[in-house]
């Protein structure tokens, strides 16, 4: 399946997963680098004009739609983090289900878990 056709599901135990993805066990640093390299080879990317306004980016079609989904996911992630940071936490109003990203990260963000985030940064950002 194409990357954009992946579906977020929940099993009978209430655990969230992405259908048709594999979970792998890493036991050493070399395993991590091997999987990161494999993922890097599978990445799809395209050049844009690096502008915050969709029209000025030069993106069209699926790239424009993808950019919209990324922006929505990041906006929802910031909403979730803001809600989790509130002093009198009302668990019923945290918007985990508003994006696939926050749905997948729900147990890591709202649970009692240790989380590692891998980011790609550029001086141009």
Buried (B, 14 or more C-beta within 10 A) or exposed (E): EEEEEBEBEEEEEEEBEBEEEEEEEEEEEEEEEEEEEEEEEEEEEEEBEEEEEBEEBBBEEEBBEBBEEEEBBEEBBEBBEEBEEEEEEEEEEBBBEBBBBBBBBBBEBBEEEEEEEEEEEEEEE
